[in-house]
Amino acid sequence: MVDAANNTPATAAVAIIAISNGSPPGASNPVNALGAPVRQYLQKSLQNALQDQSITSIVLIGRPDGKGVFSAGADIKEFSGSNSDSGGVTTSEPGGIPTLNDLAHLIEGASKPIVAALTGACLGGGMELALAAQYRVANDTLKYGLPEVKIGLIPGAGGTQRLPRLCGVRHALDVIVRGRINGTVQEGLKFGLLDGVVSKEETVLECALRWATWASSLPSITLESRRLCCRTVPPDGEGIENKDMCAFALQSLPPKEKGGESAHACLESIQASFGLPSFDEGMETEKNLFNDLLYHSLQGRAYRHIFFAERSSSSSSSSRRKQAPGDQLGKGKGVIGVIGAGTMGRGIAIAFLRAGFGPVILVDVNPKGLKAGVQYIESTLQNEAKKGRLTKSKLNGILPLLESSTNLSKLAGCDLVVEAAFENLKVKREIFSKLNTIVQKREALILSNTSTLDVDAIASSLSPGRRPFCAGMHFFSPAHIMKLVEVVRGVDTSPETLSVIRAITKRIKKVPVVVGNCDGFVGNRMIHPYTTESTLLLVDYGGGKAGLGISDVDAAIGPKFFGMAVGPFVMSDIAGNDIGYNIRREKGIIRDPKTGEVGPNRKEIRYTELADDMVEKMGRVGQKARKGWYNYDPKVGKGRKPLPSSEMQSLIDKYSMNSSQGGKKLNYEEIVHRVLFPLVNEGFKILEEGIASDPSDIDIIYLYGYGWPAWRGGPMFWADNYVGLPKILGELEKFHHMHPGSEYFRPSKLLRECVGIGLGVQE
């Protein structure tokens, strides 16, 4: 063997090139991203090995010891989107830095056989280099895929041309158009991606050396036949025409204008692999499609914005000055307490159990509620095992870790407690006061799942020494499904505590975003003008068949037009309309149902009692009652399909009868402006106040917490790039003049400043 970079001989004439050796000294590159230094190293190493007459074959491996990942692909930080930078994929760079395409062509055209030894993640550009090799072997840690579609691109280093030629169009569509990252060794063998796998007695390096030695003994014509550029796309094994498979795949793609640009480009490039006369023409098509998406697709920019924003929100903004007391929690170790066996508490407990924490102690003072909560947790985990999401052995290990009690004293030995009790400040403060004496570990994390209440007021029930270990940990419902967690920073919360909570949140496979403490934090504070204005639109423009209806607003905001997962009224029915009603009651806004007096804090705000009446007088609290803004029939769509309600239409008719604009329809774009511009405006105010530290944090919260369409990049990205801040400012000024009682229409100072100096909010 020979280390090709240093020309160091080992045994027989096989050069070993490890991708990890290309990272600069001291640089962290755990996924073997193929940045410029790595590409330069690979080019030099390959050229050395090919020129060295003593070397007869080459092994390309992730790390010299064959452990860890092969490569997770291109260094996405290099994708600037400028006209001179293609992330090192297609366009040559100054200084002779090779592109991934250059490397792939060098590997494929090599005069000596190259064996790619695949371990761990083999994704994107890493997989494209592996496809260019003449042989591929792997161990059972391999996970392969081409996920470029998820960042608004297509594979740009030959993936759309080589994979169909090697594995057929069916598998190429599955891997490329879906953006899969979980291809296994078994699939690789089945579809022909892999030539061999390690035996029980050997390492992946030993396996690759065995193949390389054998390949070097074969006649040169064999090497030519292994080059995928010399092959044509094979017919489908089940007899379906390749063009027909592509036509079928097209039916399942989202429309181009609704986030589907990159998926359609993937399909078009795969079609070029068998529809054009030559490999070179297919590669040219791939290059053109890749560059068009990179330089001209706003959707692609939005997808990449989300990619970076998620990683930024999950990482600490400052280096750790010392080891945090709860560091073991970030490693999945520790005793967890969850207070409240309702919807939120159950979901939180499931999330911690799945991640291997334990014991997880569920506490609720109501025995019936506690029993129901435990049964729900157990049945949910058992169903996940039946569906293959959990192995049987993991399920058997998890279930004994769940404990339950009606007594808070059971939480004495906890390392972390999450309170998920009723959303009432007095109740939560009483619980925290008790935890202050019950929890024995002075540095245990004591967290609240409150969605709107003052975290500092809750923390004030703890002794001063405990307050640095207290914060909000706001899960979104259902907590075992939704990915977002708002980590609420209190005035006394320590940086170390925030760092540990981030690590815990990632451990339970969720996305943490640190936010400041205010009413509703970020997500729910911004949702207030959104839901309020949606209801007021019905009062202003509703009435009769000709007027604006509930379904009109939902259609404008939901998947049909704008692209949110659901519209505001479906969302309210899912969450429960009583939640908003109770919040308004706590704030002293609603009319007292006993005395008939208006709440003391309503003052001169623009307000309608429509939503109050539907809850207080009609019991229309949402899906759980089978009636809310819509009706729900258990026989239709499992009780979750929204159905029109004549009762609600009558209520809208009543409240809109005195409106001068009643009985008028707004078009979808007008609805979007009225409902989403004040939401964006509140985002600017949140940034202005320092509640969120970066516009991208707001975007992540709305993507993962509220169903914002990823291809629009989040509210702040959308405002900056899709709409333009001057237009938003102008419309808000117009709306505020029309409705001075709606403070959420008053443009924020930060928005005015951005427009005044001609900068976007991210800038």
N, C-alpha and C positions, 0 to 999 in steps of 0.2 A: 504494500500500500504506500501511497505518497500523499502527503498534505500538499495539495496543488498550489496553495498560496505561498508556501514557504519552500516548496520543492524538497520536503523532508522525506526520505525513503522510510518505509515501514516493512512491508513484505513484498509480495509479487506485484505486478504492474497495474494496480488499481489505485486511482487517485480518489481521495475522499474530500469533498467540498462541503463544508458545513455553513449553512446560511447565517447562523448566529455569529460566526467569526467575522462577519462583515460589519458588525456594529462598532462604532468608534469606542475606544476605551472609556469606561465610566458611564457610557450611555445606557439607559434602561430601554430594552427592546424585548420584553418577554414574549411577544407574539411573532417575533421575526418579521416585522413589517419591512417591506421592500423599498425603503427610502433610498435616496441617491447614494449614500456611502455603501450600502449593502449591494446595490446594483453594480457599482464600480468594482467592488470586491469580487462579485460573482463573475463579472466579465473578465477581469484579470486572471482569476483562478481557472476559469474554463479555457481561456486562450493559452495559459501556461501548460495545462494538462494536454491540450490538443497538439501543441507544438513539441512536447517532450516525447521523443521517440521511444523512451523506455516504458511509457504508459500505454496500456492497451484498452482500458475502459475506465469509466468514471462513475462514482456514486455521489449523488446530490442528496444531502440529508439536512434536517433542521438543526440539530446539535451534534457535536462529535460523539456524545455518548448515546445518541438515539433516543433520548427522552424529551419530553415536552412537545412543542408544536413543530410542524414542518414550516408553515408560514401562513399567517392569517391574511396575507395579501398586501396590496399597495399601502403606502403610508398616506392615509387620507388627508393628513395635514398639508400635503403637497397639492391638494386640489383647491387651488385658489379661485378657479373659475375665470381667471384673466385670459386674455387672448394668447398668452405666451406660455401657459402652464397647464399641462394635461395630467398632472399628478405623476409624471414619469411613465405614463402608459403608452401613449401613441406619438407624442410630439418630441422630437429631439431637443435636448437642452444645451445651453452654452457650456463650454469646457469639455465636450465629449462625453458627458454623462449618458450612459445607455438607457434607453427606455425598456419597459418590460417586454415590449414587442421585439426590441433588438435582442434581448436575452433569449426569448422564446425561439426566435429564428436561429440564433447561435446554437442553442441546445438541439433543436430539431435537425439542423443541417450538419451536426457534428460528424466528423469522420470516424469517431470511436463511439461505441455504445455507451449511453448514459442511463443509469438506473436511478430513479427517484425513490428514496426510502421514506415512506409516508407515516407520520405519527401525529397524533393529536389533531389540531386544527389544520386543515389544508384547504384554504378558502381563497376566493377571488383570484388575485394575481399569483398567489402561491399555487393554486390548483392549475392555473394556466401554464405555469412553468412545468408542473408535473405532467400535464398533457403533452408538452413538447418533448419530454424525454421519450426514449425508445422503449423503456420498460418501467413498470411501477410495481413496487411491492409495499406491504404495509403490515403493521400489527393491529391488534383489536382496539387500540385507542383512537384509531382514525375517525375523524368527522370531516367529510368533504362537502364542498358546495360553492356556488357562485352567487353571492347575495347582492351583487351590484344594483339590481333593480330596486332594492330597498333604500338606496341613497340616490335614486333618480338617474341611474346610469345603466349601461349594459357592460358585460365583460368586454374589455377593449384590447386584450392581448391574445386574441385568437380563441377564446373560450367558446364563442358561438359557432366557430367553424370546426374546431378540433373535436369537441365533445360529441356533436352529432356523427362525425365520421368514425369515432371510436365506439360509442355506446348506442347510437341510433337516435332518431328524432324524438321518440317517445320519452326516453330518459332525459334528453337535453331539455325538452320543454318542462319536465318536472323540476329539474334542478335550476334552470336559468330563469324561467318566467316566474316561478314561485319564489325564487331567491332562497332556496333551501340551504341550510348550513349543517344538516344532520345526516348526510349520507354515511352509511356504515360500511365496514369491511364486507359484510355479506352482500350488500347491494353492489359494491364495487366489483366483486367476483361475478355476480349474476349478470351484470350488464357489460362486463368486459373492460372496466376501467383498470382493474388490477390484474397483473400477470401471476402474482404469487403472494402468499402470506407466510408469516413466520411459523415455524414448527415449534413445538413445546420446548425443544432443546436449544433454540437459538434466539439471539437478539435480532432486532430489525436490521442492524448494521451487518451482522453475520449473514442474514438472509440476502441482503442487497449485494454483499461481496460475492456470495455464491452465484447469484444471477449474473453479476458483472463479469466474473471469471468465465462462466459458461458462454455468455454472449460474445466475449472477445474471441472465442474459438470458432464462431460461425463464419461462413463466407460473407463477403462484403455485400452481396446482393440481398442478404437477409436484413442488413441494416437499412437498406433503401426501402424495403417493404414495411419497416416499422415506422417510417415517417408518415404522420397523418396527413401532411400536405400532399402526399402522393396517392391518397386513398379517396374514394368517393363515399358518399353517405349510403349505408346499407339499407335495404328494404326492411320494413317492420316485421318483427317475428310473428305477429298475428295476422299479417296479410293486409293491413290497412295502409292505404297510400299515404306517404309522408305529407302531401299537401292537404289531404283530408284531415289528418291529425291536427295540423296547424289551423285549419278552418274550425275544427271543433274547439280547440283551445281559445280561439279568438272570441267565441261566444261567452266565455267566462271572465274575460278581462274587463276591468272598469273602463268607461269611456275615456278617450284621450283627455278630454277637457275636465275630467274629474279625477285627476291623479294617475291616469293610465298611460301617460306619454312613454315612460321608460319600459313598461310592460309590453306595449305595442312595438317599441323599437327592438326589444329582445326577440319577439316573435318574427319581426321582419328580417332580422339578421340571421336567425336560425333558418328561415325560408331560403335565404341566399346561399346557405351551405349546400343545398341540393338543387336550387333553382337556377343558379348561375353556372356557366361552363367550367370555371376554374376556381381553385383555392384562392389564388391571388385576387380574383374579382370579389370573392366572398369576403376576404380580409379588407378590401377597400370599402365595401359596404359597411362592414363592422366599424371601421375607423370613422367613416363619415357620420354614422348614426351616433357613435360615442361622442365625437366632438360637438355635434349639434346639440346633444343633450347637455354636455358640460358647459358650453358657452351661451346657449340660447334658451334653455328651459328654466322658467321660473319655478316650476314644480320641483325640478331637480335641486335647485338652490334651497328650496324649502326643506326637502328631505335631508340634505346635508346639514342645514342649519339645525334641524332637530337632532341629528346624530351628534354634533358637537355640543349642543346645549345639554343633552342628557348626560354626557360625560362630565361636563363642567359642573352641573348641579350636584352630581354624585361625589365629586372630589372636594377635599378640604381646600379652602381658599388660602390657608397659611400652613406652614410646616408645623409639625407637632413639636412643641417645646419639651415635652416630657411624656412619659408613658401614662396614658389615661388609666384610672383605676378600673374601668370596666372593659379593658381591652379584650378580656377573654370572651365577652359577649359578642364582640365583632367576629370572633372565630367560631361562633355557634355553640358556645358552652355557657351554662348558667341556668339558674332556677327562675322561671318566669311566672308572674302573677297577673291575672286578667280579672278585673272587677266588672261584673255585669255579664249576664248570660244571654242578653238580647242579641239582635241581629249583628251589631258591631262587635260585641265581645266574642261571640262564636267565631266570627270570621278572623279576628285577631288571633285567637287561640289556634285555629287551624294553620294560619300562616307560620306561627312559631313552631308548631309541632312538625310541619312538613320540613322545616329547615333543620330539624334535629335537636332543637332545644328541649330541655326537660330536667325535672318535671315541669309541666305547665299546669298551674293551679287555677282553676276557674272558680270564682267566688260570686255568689248572688244570695241575697238575704231571702229571696223567694224560693222555697224548695221546689215548687212546681216548675217555675221558670228555669231553675238550675238543672233539673232533670231533663227538661225539654232541650236545653242548650247542649248538654252532654250527649243526648241521643242524636241531635243534629250533627254535632262534630263527628261522632263515630260513624254515622251513616254516610256523611259526605266523604270521609276518608275511605270507607269501604267501597263506595261507588267509584271513587277515583282508581282504586286498585282493580276493580272489575273492568274499567276502561283502559287499563294498562298504563295509567299515569303514575301509579305507584307500584313497586314490586311487592309481592306478598311478604317477603322477608322484611322490607322496610315498614310495611303496614303493621306487621306483628311487633316490630320494634317501637313503633310510634304509640300505638294504643295504650300500652301500660304507662306511658309517660303522662297521660292525662289524668289529673286529679281534680276533685271538686269539693267544695265546702260552702256552707252558709255562714261561716265565721271568718271575719277578716284576720283573726289571729293566725290562721293557717299560712299567712303570707310572711311570717316572721323571718324566714330564712331566704327570702327572694333576693336575687341580684338585680331584678328589674320588675317593676309593677306598672302596668298600663291600666289606668282607670277609664272605663267605658260605660259609666252610669248615665242616668237621665240628665239631659242637658239643662241643668239648673245650677246656678252658682252656689247657692246655699248647700245643696246636696253634695256637690263636689268638694267644697271647703270642709264640710264635716268629715268626709272620707279621708281627705288629706291630713286633717288634724289627727285622726286615729292612726293613719299609717306612720305618722311622725314618731309615735311611741311603739308601734307594733314591729315595724321593720328594723331588724337588729343591725344590719350592715350600714354603717354611717355613709358609705359612698355608693349605696344602691341607687339606681336610677328610678325616680318616681315620676311618671309621665301621665299626662292627661290626653285623652282622645277627643277633647272638646272641639267642636267645629266652628264655634263663634265666640266663646266666652273669654274673658280676660285671663290669660295664663298667669300673669303676675298676681292677680287677686287670688287665684287658686293656690299659687305657691306661697302666698303670705301665711297660709295655715301651717307651713312647715317652719321648723327652727331655722335661724339664719345659716347655720352650718350645712343644712341639707339643700338649701335653695340652689346652689351651683349645680346640683345633680337633678334639677327639676326642669322640665320643658314640656311643650306640647308635642304629641306625636299623633297628628290628625290623619287617620286612615280614611279611605273613601269606601263607600258601601257598594257591593259586598266586599268586605275587607280581605277575604281570601282570594278574590278575583282581581279587583282593581289594583293597578300597579303603583299608584301615586301615594306618597306620604308627605304631608307638609310637616316639617320639623320646625316648631314654633319656638323662637328664641326669646326667653324672658330676660328681664333686666339683669338678673343675677346668674343666668345660665352660663356655665364656663365653656370656653372653646373646646376643652377636652371632652366635655359631655356631648357637645354637638358632633364632634368627630366620631365618638363611639356610636351615637344614634345613626349617623350616616352609614357606618360600617354594619350595624345591625340591620338596617333597612335593606342594604344590598344583600346581606346574608339571607334574608327572607324573600329575596328576588323581587324587590320593589325599588322604585326610584325615589330617592329623597330630595326634597328641595327645602332649604333653610329659608324661613320667612320671619318677619318681625311680628310683634304682638299688637294686634288691633282688632276691632270688631269684624269678624269674618275672615281675618288674616288676608290671604290673597284671593283664593278661589271663590269663596262664598261672598266676600266683599264685592267682587266684580260681578257675581251672578245676581246680586240684588237689583241693579238697574236693568239688567237683562230681563229678568222675570217680571219686574214691576212694569216696565214699558210694554212688554208683551200683553199684559192684562189691560193696561190703559188703552192700547190700540183697539181692543175689542169694544171698549166704552166709547171711544172717539169715532170709530168707523163701522162698528157692528150694527146689527139690527136687520132682521128679516133675511130672506134668501139672497138679496142683492148685497147685503153688507158683509164686512170682513168677518170671517169665522175662525174658530179655534184651529181647524184643520188647515186654513190658509196660512196662518202664521207658522205652524209646524212644518208645512210643506216648504215654505220659503227658507227656513233655517235648517231643516233636516236634510236627509240624504237626497231628496228630490231636486233641490236647487243648490243651497250653499254647501251642504256636505257634513253638517254636524251629525253625530250618531243618531240623535233624536232631537225633536224640536222642544221648545221650552215647556209646553203643556204636557207632553208625554213624559218628559223628565220629571216634572212636578208630581205627576200621578205615580211614577215609579218610586220616587223618594218618599212620598206621603205629603199631601197638602196640609196636614195638621202640623207638620214641622214648621213651615213658614208661618202658619197661624199662631202657633205658640211663641215663636220668636217675636212676632208683632205684638202679641199680648204682653210679653216680658218687657218690651220696649215702651209700653204705654201708648200704643198707637190705635188699637182697635176700639170699637164702641163696646162699652160694658154691656153684656147681654142681659144683666139683671136691672141695671138702672137706666140703660139707654143713653148714658152720657159718653161723649167722645173721649178717647184717651188723652191724657194731659200733654203728651208729646207729639200729637199729630200736627198741631199749630197750623201753619198756612201751606203745608206741602200739598202738592197735587196728589190726590188719593181717590181710590174707589173701594167701596166695601163689597164689591162683587165676590172677590176671593174669600172674604170673611164669611159672607152669607152661605156660600156653597159648603163650607165646613161646619159652621155653627148651626145653621138652620136645616141643612140638607144632609149632613153627614157624608158629603162627597170627599172623602179623604184620599182617594186614589185606588190603585189596583187592589190593595189589600181589602178594600170594602166593595170591590167590583163596580165602583162608580167614583169618578172624580171629574176632571174636565171632559173625560169620555166615559162611556159605559164599557164594561168588560164582562164577557160571557165565558164561563169556564169551558163551554163546549166549542168555543171559537179561539183558535190560536193558543190553546192551553191557558186561556184566561188573560192573555197579555196583549191581545190585538185591540187597538183603540177602535171603538164603535161610536158613531154619532149619538148625542144625547139631546132629545127634544126638551128635556127639563133644563139643561144648561143653555140651550138656545133661547128659551123663554126668559131665563135670568139675564142673558146678554141683551135681549130686546128691552127688558125693563130698565137696565142701566144705561142703554144707549139712546133711549127715546128722546132725550132732550139735547142730544148732540147735534150741532148744526151740520156736521159732516157724516152723520149716521147713515147707514145704508150704502156706503161707498167702499169699493174694493181698492186696495193698494196693490201695485205690482210687487213681485218678489223682491226686486232690488230696493224698492222704497221700504219694504218691511225690514230687510237686512240693515239698511242705514239707521232706521229708527231704533232697532233692537241692539245691534252690535256696536254702533259708534259710541253710545254711552258706556258700554262695557270696556271698550278700548280706552276711553277717556278716564275711567276709573283706574285702569292699569297705569296710565301716566301719573295720576295722583299718588298711586302706591309707590312708584319709583321716586317721585318727588319727595315723599316722606321717608324714604329709606326702608320701607316695609319689605320690598324686594330689592335685591342688590343688582340685578341685571335683567334687562327685558327678556332674555332667553329663559330665565327662570319662570316667568309668567307663561311663556309659550309652552314649556314642559308641563306646567300645572294644568293648562287647558287641554293639552293633547291627551294626557293620561288620566285626568280627573273628570273631564267634562265632554270627551268625545269630539274635540276639535279635529277637523280633517288634517292629517299630516301633510298633505300636499299643499295646504295653505300656510303651513309653517308656524301656526300659533297666532294669537290675536295681535301681538306687537309686530311680528314679521309681516303679517297680512296688511296691517295698517301702513307700514313703511313701504312695502314692495308691491302689493296688489292694488291698493287704493291710492296711497299718497297722503301725507300728513296735511298739506294745504286743503285738500278736499274735505278731509275729516273735520278740520277746524272750521271751515266755512259752513258745513252742514250743522255742526254743533251750535254755532252761533245763531243760525236760523232757528233751530229747534228750541234753543233757550229763550229766544225772543218770543216764540209762539207759546212756550210753557215755562214761564219764570218760576213756577212752583216746583219744577223738577230740577233740583240742584245738580243732578248727575249730568244734565246737559251743559252746565257751565264749564267751558273749556279750562283745562288745567294750565297752570303757569308753564310747566315743562313743555307741554304741547305747543303753546304759543312761542316759547323760546326756540324750540326745534324748527318751527316754520320760519321764524324771524331770521335765523342764521343759515337756513337752507340745509340743515342736517337731519338725517334720520335718527330715530331714537336709539338705535344700537350704536351709532357713531357718537 
